Amino acid sequence: MDALRISATANGQNYLPEYVADAAGLFEKAGLTVVARAKDPWTGVLDDLVSGEADLALGGIWVPGMLYGAEPRLTVVCQLNHQFPMAIVLREDIPAFDLAQLRGMTILAPGAGGSAPYAFTAGLIREQGIDPRDVTFIRDLSTRMLLDMYRAGTGDGIILDLTSAAQLQAAGGGTIVFRHLEAGGIMPNSVYYCLADRVDELADRISRFSACIAEAMTRMSADDPVVRAVLAERWPDADQELLRSVQAELAASQVWASAAFDPAAVGRWMGILADEKMVPTAPAFEDLVDTRFTRDLVAARA
């Protein structure tokens, strides 16, 4: 068995294909022993890559994008999320909501785990011809802290992962008025990347790993017994019916449609980062992604 060590930025329901691939024995069948751990703070994934503690990091593609041209040099090899599985919760329901109605509001956008909740939402706002500066964003804090602030009365709404948004709504803390899965289009949210100078060394293992991820994506139904078992094992204290409801919503979307990248979607996301002045210029798709590990997966799913 060949070892592959993963350092992840979180333990989230949107990462489920990896967990299912492990629980269903797909990695073992492919001759891989995959060991994954979540880092807190998430920036530890970069430390793990540099130190050699991890072979792959799992997190947002915005990290390789923002570090392009700097050290450590990173290469993206496989995609786990084809869309952005977040939502906006407002204290008051607004029928027929659209992003223009955020003007004048104060929205809490978690940022301690990454910049995507704010940056991608701001990009969608800008795509509609609205200036994101017309919305007051409170960011750069953890989800837990912003949830505590929201419950204490701060802000008109909050951006959350779909599971946390559903939990907040079920508790009477607000209404989900916007789902990025429905209106955000294709977006390479979570990806696997490694040190650029290790790609050739890891190539065979990455190829087998990517094929396992792609296979797991085909069995993400909330009714799948392995999926149910993983949900119960990883989140034993959560409302399992709510988790399965979120799971059904995720599975019905395109969030797990492909382990391969949409070059246009990568370009759009990098362009959003450039508009936010988070990168000096938007890196090209070819500068970030090594497609050799997912080309055959596209053909297999066509």
ABEGO torsion letter per residue (X at the ends): XBBBBBBBABBBAAAAAAAAAAAAGAAAAAGBBBBBBBBOBAAAAAAAAAAGABABBBEBAAAAAAABGBOBBBBBABBABABBBBBBBBABBBBGBBAAAABGBBBBBBAAAEAAAAAAAAAAAAAAGBBAAABBBBBGBBAAAAAAAAAAGBEABBBBBAAAAAAAAAAGAEBBABBAAAAAEBBBABBBBBBAAAAAAAAAAAAAAAAAAAAAAAAABAABAAAAAAAAAABAABBAAAAAAAAAAAAABAAAABABBBAAAAAAAAAAAAAAGABABBBBAAAABBAAAAAAAAAAAX
